[in-house]
Structure formats: C-alpha cells, structure tokens
C-alpha cells in the first residue's frame, strides 16, 4: 500500500534557500508483532537520498565527538573532531557529566566544528556532581534515546524542563509497575531506580528488570528490517494504537538509527503494558493516516543555525517535527497524541 507525503513548506522569505522537495512516495509494510508491540516499516520507492551522516552514538563510541559539561542544566557544548557530518536526533541521551541530559532537537554537527552550544533537557533530577567513575567534565556515551511519547512531547512541543522531569518520574513508575521490579525487595521500583542516582532515566533503562523486559521484544523483532535496502523509517503501535514514526532521508541513516529506534519502541511497549490484556494489531492504514494527517497541522519553523532548520506541524491529533539540512530534509518524527 502506498502513501504520498508532501514535503513541508517554509515561509516565503526562505524559499530561495529551502525550496520544497517534490512529493515522496512511501510504502508501508507490517505489522510485525511481539506481545503488545507492532512495528511497521516505511519503504522509499525512490531509494532515498545519498546522505552520509555519522550518528551521535557511533561518533561518541569512536571518540570522534566530545560532549562537554558546562554546568548549565539546559545547555552543553559539543565538538566534532572528525571530517564527517554528525546527525544528532532530538531525544538522544548523553550519559555522565553532572547530570544525564537529553538533546532537545535534531542537529547537524559540521566537521571540525570546535565547541558548539547545544540545547538539552536534564533527565536526572537532583545529582550535580560526578557519579562513580564516570567523567564529570564530559559525557561517556549515547546508547539510548527517549522512547516515551509523553516525554518527547514535553521536550519537543512543551519545551519545559519541569514537564520533562515529571514525565521521567512517571515513566520510571510505569516501568517499575510493569516489570518484575514491582513488589521486589526494597519496595516497588527498587530495581528500576538505581541507588547511584534514583532519578536517572538512563540508569532506569539500564536496570536489570527493564533490560530483561526489553530484551524479549528486541530479540523477537530485531531481524524484521534485515535485507530490506529500501527501508527509511519505522512506525510502531502499542496496545493496538499507533504511537509514533521516524522517517529518514536515506536507508543508510535509518540503518544506523535502527538499534536506538527498536529499543526505544520496546521501552514504550513496556511502559504501556497492560498485563492480562490482548489487543488486535494496528493496521497499515492507521500508519498511513498518521503520516498523512500530520501534514495538515498548523506549521511553524525556526532556524537553528545557518545550516539547520526545524519545521513542525501540529493538529488536534498529530504532531510532526522535521529537520532540514540546507534544501533537503533529514528526519521526520511523527507523534500520535
């Protein structure tokens, strides 16, 4: 089945620099279901663009990007030491420093960038010092991204640190209730909230109860995109309801983001798990409706710098966040409210 997605437009004053892309056709396949999670693959009929970005996860693992602590809760400094463009996705989590942070929006870090300020949200409430043997002046890794829909809305739409902290706490509570941590020795959630920092969202994702719950989904669904060279996006549904979708400008970038996308969707499935209940899987048409209807929302746009522009659309039921690099889009995040 096919769905036609019209590219977002920008204010007339910017049309010379950011001419709208021609319509792009996507094919949606699925569902691929495990327990209460259903995945849908989004295929590009044109093959996607030839874009070559290094992801933040890989760049930090390869020591090509350094994220510096600034002692400013909502701003860090990031530095690209390599000759490659680095794509940062809103919701990427960096671990370490004085507090774990979540990058607030998509960003492209140019080669040999020097230190660049970048907007973040704290996803750990209370700690403001070194944690164990982790570096305090820099961040060690970016293995995960925020998966909870309400947490993404708090950051990308509400732009509220207080809302982010509240949603982190709610997510920790739901993860505790829906894993074996509920009722374990020490009280509900004792195995999800780490003693080293009970408020850390990242440490909750790494906790044994959450890791074990997520592993079942990942093992069952990890191979669904294997061998499909035209896949540029992933949509997922939890408890039979479409949750969100991420679409990228190239299969290459999608493949690099796949491990984070799969894990974050599994975390969301655990968060929303309703034990003892079963739900019919969602449908391709429901995913198509999300992709189509999100385009009808009220548009706003902001320039991050001379290179990157963020465009958003919001309707009563859907939200769409799109990042552009020059004249072309890089990433689209669709959220069903």
Rosetta blueprint (number, residue, H / E / L):
1 X L
2 X E
3 X E
4 X E
5 X E
6 X L
7 X L
8 X L
9 X L
10 X L
11 X L
12 X H
13 X H
14 X H
15 X L
16 X L
17 X L
18 X L
19 X L
20 X L
21 X L
22 X L
23 X L
24 X E
25 X E
26 X E
27 X E
28 X E
29 X E
30 X E
31 X E
32 X E
33 X E
34 X E
35 X L
36 X L
37 X E
38 X E
39 X E
40 X E
41 X E
42 X E
43 X E
44 X E
45 X L
46 X L
47 X L
48 X E
49 X L
50 X L
51 X L
52 X L
53 X E
54 X E
55 X E
56 X H
57 X H
58 X H
59 X H
60 X H
61 X H
62 X L
63 X L
64 X L
65 X E
66 X E
67 X E
68 X E
69 X E
70 X E
71 X E
72 X E
73 X L
74 X L
75 X E
76 X E
77 X E
78 X E
79 X E
80 X E
81 X L
82 X L
83 X L
84 X L
85 X E
86 X E
87 X E
88 X E
89 X L
90 X L
91 X L
92 X E
93 X E
94 X E
95 X E
96 X E
97 X L
98 X L
99 X L
100 X L
101 X E
102 X E
103 X E
104 X L
105 X L
106 X L
107 X E
108 X E
109 X E
110 X L
111 X L
112 X L
113 X L
114 X E
115 X E
116 X E
117 X E
118 X E
119 X E
120 X E
121 X E
122 X E
123 X L
124 X L
125 X L
126 X L
127 X L
128 X L
129 X L
130 X L
131 X L
132 X L
133 X L
134 X L
135 X L
136 X L
137 X L
138 X E
139 X E
140 X E
141 X E
142 X L
143 X L
144 X L
145 X E
146 X L
147 X L
148 X L
149 X H
150 X H
151 X H
152 X H
153 X H
154 X H
155 X H
156 X H
157 X L
158 X L
159 X L
160 X L
161 X H
162 X H
163 X H
164 X H
165 X H
166 X H
167 X H
168 X H
169 X H
170 X H
171 X H
172 X H
173 X H
174 X H
175 X H
176 X H
177 X H
178 X L
179 X L
180 X L
181 X L
182 X L
183 X L
184 X L
185 X L
186 X L
187 X L
188 X L
189 X L
190 X L
191 X L
192 X L
193 X L
194 X E
195 X L
196 X L
197 X E
198 X L
199 X L
200 X L
201 X H
202 X H
203 X H
204 X H
205 X H
206 X H
207 X L
208 X H
209 X H
210 X H
211 X H
212 X H
213 X H
214 X H
215 X H
216 X H
217 X H
218 X H
219 X H
220 X H
221 X H
222 X L
223 X L
224 X L
225 X L
226 X L
227 X L
228 X L
229 X L
230 X L
231 X E
232 X E
233 X E
234 X E
235 X E
236 X E
237 X E
238 X E
239 X L
240 X L
241 X E
242 X E
243 X E
244 X E
245 X E
246 X E
247 X E
248 X E
249 X L
250 X E
251 X H
252 X H
253 X H
254 X H
255 X H
256 X H
257 X H
258 X H
259 X H
260 X H
261 X H
262 X H
263 X H
264 X H
265 X H
266 X H
267 X H
268 X H
269 X H
270 X H
271 X H
272 X L
273 X L
274 X L
275 X L
276 X L
277 X L
278 X L
279 X L
280 X L
281 X L
282 X L
283 X L
284 X H
285 X H
286 X H
287 X H
288 X H
289 X H
290 X H
291 X H
292 X H
293 X H
294 X H
295 X H
296 X H
297 X L
298 X E
299 X E
300 X E
301 X E
302 X E
303 X E
304 X L
305 X L
306 X L
307 X L
308 X E
309 X E
310 X E
311 X E
312 X E
313 X E
314 X E
315 X L
316 X L
317 X L
318 X E
319 X E
320 X E
321 X E
322 X E
323 X E
324 X E
325 X E
326 X L
327 X L
328 X E
329 X E
330 X E
331 X E
332 X E
333 X E
334 X E
335 X E
336 X E
337 X L
